[in-house]
Amino acid sequence: MSNPVVRLTNLTRSFEQGGARIDVLRGIDMVIAPGEIVALLGPSGSGKSTMLQAVGLLEGGFGGTIEIVGTDATKLSSTERTTLRRNHLGFVYQFHHLLQDFNATENVVLPQLVAGKDREVAVARAEELLGALGLGERLTHRPSQLSGGEQQRVAVARALANKPKLVLADEPTGNLDEHTADKVLDQFLQLVRGAGSAALVATHNERLALKMDRIVRLHEGVLE
C-alpha cells in the first residue's frame, strides 16, 4: 500500500494571549490517502486555517508530527520544508492573491519557473489548465480585467500547475456568489480528480462539503 499523502499525529497549536493560553488545535490525528478529497468543515474561528497552515508547512510552532508524502516535515530544516512544499503542495485561498502586474498565463507560469521548468513547457501547461477552466479567451488578461470568479479560476490553475500531490484550499469559493462558487468548485474538483491529486478543502459550507469524498469536522480544536 502506498504512503498516505498526509499523516497528522497528535497535532497541537497553542497561543498566548493576554497572559492566557489558547489551545487552537488539541491533538489532531488524520490521514489523507492519495487522490482523496477531504472537506474540513467548521465554523469561522474553529481552527481550519491554522490546521491548513500546519499541513502546508507555512509556519512553525506546532506540536506533534506532520508527515507529507512519507516525510516527517517536523524534522526538516526550513530550506528542506520549502523544497517539500514546492515539490508536492499547491494552495488556493479565499482571496486569489494573483500578481497584479502579470496576466493570467504569467501567473500560472511563474510557480513552474520557480520549480525549474522550461518556459515553453510552463506556458503550455498554463494554457492547458486555463483552457480547462474556461479561460481560453482570457489568457492575456490581467487580474484587474477579470471577474472575481475568473480570478479564482486562475488561482486554481496556479495551484495545480506543478501537479502537486496535495492541494490545500482555504474557503476557496468563500468570496464568490453561490452560483459562481458552485461552478468554480465543480471545476476545481474535476481538475484535482483528473490529476490524481489529493485535496484538503476548508469550508464552513456543508452543501459544498458534500461534493467531496469525505467530511471531517473541526470543533474547538478537535476533529469529530
C-alpha positions as CSV (number, residue, x, y, z in Angstrom):
1,M,0.0,0.0,0.0
2,S,1.4,3.4,-0.9
3,N,2.1,6.0,1.7
4,P,-0.6,8.4,2.6
5,V,-0.2,11.9,1.2
6,V,-0.7,13.4,4.7
7,R,-0.5,11.8,8.2
8,L,-1.0,14.0,11.2
9,T,-0.3,12.6,14.6
10,N,-1.3,14.5,17.8
11,L,-1.0,17.9,16.1
12,T,-1.3,20.7,18.5
13,R,-1.1,24.5,18.4
14,S,-1.4,27.0,21.2
15,F,-1.1,30.8,21.5
16,E,-0.5,33.1,24.5
17,Q,-2.9,36.0,24.6
18,G,-3.3,38.4,27.4
19,G,-1.4,36.1,29.7
20,A,-3.8,33.2,28.9
21,R,-3.1,30.1,26.9
22,I,-5.4,29.4,23.9
23,D,-5.4,25.9,22.5
24,V,-6.4,26.2,18.9
25,L,-5.6,22.6,17.8
26,R,-5.8,19.9,20.5
27,G,-4.3,16.6,19.4
28,I,-5.4,16.2,15.7
29,D,-4.9,12.8,14.1
30,M,-5.7,12.4,10.4
31,V,-4.7,10.5,7.3
32,I,-5.4,11.6,3.7
33,A,-4.9,8.9,1.1
34,P,-3.5,9.6,-2.4
35,G,-6.2,11.0,-4.6
36,E,-8.7,11.6,-1.7
37,I,-10.5,14.9,-1.5
38,V,-11.4,15.7,2.1
39,A,-13.6,18.6,3.3
40,L,-12.5,20.2,6.5
41,L,-15.8,21.6,7.9
42,G,-16.2,24.0,10.7
43,P,-17.4,27.5,11.6
44,S,-15.2,30.6,11.4
45,G,-12.7,30.6,14.2
46,S,-12.7,26.8,14.7
47,G,-9.0,26.5,13.6
48,K,-9.4,25.4,10.0
49,S,-6.9,27.9,8.6
50,T,-4.4,27.1,11.4
51,M,-4.7,23.4,10.5
52,L,-4.1,24.2,6.8
53,Q,-1.1,26.3,7.7
54,A,0.3,23.3,9.6
55,V,-0.2,20.8,6.7
56,G,1.1,23.4,4.3
57,L,4.3,23.9,6.3
58,L,3.7,27.6,6.2
59,E,4.7,28.3,9.8
60,G,6.2,26.7,12.9
61,G,5.1,26.4,16.5
62,F,3.1,23.2,16.1
63,G,3.4,20.1,18.3
64,G,3.1,16.6,17.1
65,T,4.1,15.1,13.8
66,I,3.3,16.2,10.2
67,E,4.2,13.7,7.5
68,I,3.9,14.8,3.9
69,V,4.3,12.0,1.3
70,G,6.1,9.9,3.8
71,T,8.5,12.5,5.0
72,D,8.3,13.8,8.6
73,A,8.3,17.6,8.0
74,T,8.9,18.4,11.6
75,K,12.4,17.0,11.3
76,L,13.4,19.1,8.3
77,S,15.2,22.4,8.1
78,S,13.5,25.5,6.8
79,T,15.1,25.0,3.4
80,E,14.0,21.4,3.2
81,R,10.5,22.3,4.2
82,T,10.4,24.9,1.4
83,T,11.5,22.3,-1.1
84,L,8.9,19.8,0.1
85,R,6.2,22.4,-0.2
86,R,7.3,23.5,-3.6
87,N,7.5,19.9,-5.0
88,H,4.4,18.4,-3.5
89,L,1.8,21.1,-2.4
90,G,-0.5,23.5,-4.1
91,F,-2.5,26.3,-2.5
92,V,-5.8,28.0,-3.1
93,Y,-7.0,30.8,-0.8
94,Q,-10.3,32.6,-0.3
95,F,-8.7,35.6,-1.9
96,H,-6.9,34.8,-5.1
97,H,-3.6,36.7,-4.3
98,L,-2.7,37.0,-8.0
99,L,0.2,39.2,-9.1
100,Q,-1.5,42.3,-10.5
101,D,1.3,43.1,-13.0
102,F,1.1,39.7,-14.6
103,N,-1.6,38.3,-16.9
104,A,-3.4,35.1,-16.3
105,T,-1.0,32.9,-18.2
106,E,2.1,34.5,-16.5
107,N,0.5,34.0,-13.0
108,V,0.3,30.3,-13.8
109,V,3.7,30.1,-15.4
110,L,5.6,31.7,-12.6
111,P,5.4,28.9,-10.0
112,Q,6.5,26.5,-12.7
113,L,9.6,28.5,-13.5
114,V,10.4,28.7,-9.7
115,A,10.3,24.9,-9.8
116,G,12.8,24.8,-12.6
117,K,10.5,24.0,-15.6
118,D,11.3,25.1,-19.1
119,R,9.4,28.3,-20.0
120,E,7.8,26.7,-23.1
121,V,6.6,23.7,-21.1
122,A,5.3,26.0,-18.4
123,V,3.3,28.2,-20.9
124,A,1.8,25.1,-22.5
125,R,0.8,23.8,-19.0
126,A,-0.7,27.1,-18.1
127,E,-2.7,27.4,-21.3
128,E,-4.0,23.8,-20.8
129,L,-5.2,24.5,-17.3
130,L,-6.7,27.9,-18.1
131,G,-8.5,26.4,-21.1
132,A,-9.9,23.6,-19.0
133,L,-11.3,26.3,-16.6
134,G,-13.0,28.1,-19.4
135,L,-10.4,30.9,-19.6
136,G,-9.0,30.2,-23.1
137,E,-10.1,33.6,-24.3
138,R,-8.6,35.4,-21.2
139,L,-5.0,34.2,-21.2
140,T,-3.5,37.7,-21.6
141,H,-5.9,39.5,-19.3
142,R,-4.5,40.9,-16.1
143,P,-6.4,40.2,-12.8
144,S,-8.0,43.7,-12.8
145,Q,-9.6,42.8,-16.2
146,L,-11.1,39.5,-14.8
147,S,-14.2,38.9,-12.8
148,G,-14.0,37.5,-9.2
149,G,-14.8,34.0,-10.5
150,E,-12.3,34.2,-13.3
151,Q,-9.6,35.4,-10.9
152,Q,-10.3,32.5,-8.6
153,R,-10.1,30.1,-11.6
154,V,-6.6,31.5,-12.4
155,A,-5.7,30.8,-8.7
156,V,-6.9,27.2,-9.1
157,A,-4.8,26.8,-12.3
158,R,-1.8,28.2,-10.4
159,A,-2.2,25.8,-7.6
160,L,-2.3,22.8,-9.9
161,A,0.4,24.0,-12.3
162,N,3.2,21.8,-10.8
163,K,0.9,18.7,-10.5
164,P,1.0,18.6,-6.6
165,K,0.4,15.5,-4.7
166,L,-1.8,17.6,-2.4
167,V,-3.9,20.8,-2.9
168,L,-4.8,22.8,0.2
169,A,-7.8,25.1,-0.3
170,D,-8.9,27.6,2.4
171,E,-12.5,28.6,1.7
172,P,-11.7,28.7,-2.0
173,T,-15.2,29.9,-3.0
174,G,-16.0,31.9,0.1
175,N,-15.6,35.3,-1.7
176,L,-18.0,34.3,-4.6
177,D,-21.7,34.3,-5.0
178,E,-23.5,30.9,-4.8
179,H,-23.8,30.3,-8.5
180,T,-20.2,31.2,-9.2
181,A,-19.0,29.3,-6.2
182,D,-20.7,26.1,-7.4
183,K,-19.2,26.4,-10.8
184,V,-15.6,27.2,-9.6
185,L,-15.7,24.4,-7.0
186,D,-17.0,21.8,-9.6
187,Q,-14.2,22.8,-12.0
188,F,-11.7,22.6,-9.2
189,L,-12.8,19.1,-8.1
190,Q,-12.8,17.9,-11.7
191,L,-9.3,19.0,-12.3
192,V,-8.0,17.7,-9.0
193,R,-9.6,14.3,-9.6
194,G,-8.3,14.3,-13.2
195,A,-4.8,14.9,-12.0
196,G,-5.0,12.2,-9.3
197,S,-4.1,14.8,-6.6
198,A,-5.4,14.7,-3.1
199,A,-7.0,17.8,-1.6
200,L,-7.9,19.2,1.8
201,V,-10.6,21.9,1.5
202,A,-11.5,24.0,4.4
203,T,-15.1,25.3,4.3
204,H,-18.0,26.3,6.5
205,N,-20.5,25.4,3.8
206,E,-22.0,21.9,4.3
207,R,-23.6,21.9,0.9
208,L,-20.2,22.3,-0.8
209,A,-18.6,19.8,1.5
210,L,-21.0,17.1,0.4
211,K,-19.4,17.2,-3.1
212,M,-16.2,15.8,-1.7
213,D,-15.1,12.3,-0.9
214,R,-15.1,12.6,2.9
215,I,-16.0,15.2,5.5
216,V,-14.1,15.8,8.8
217,R,-15.4,18.3,11.3
218,L,-13.2,20.6,13.4
219,H,-14.8,21.7,16.6
220,E,-13.0,23.5,19.4
221,G,-9.6,22.2,18.2
222,V,-10.7,18.6,17.9
223,L,-11.6,16.6,14.8
224,E,-15.0,14.9,15.1
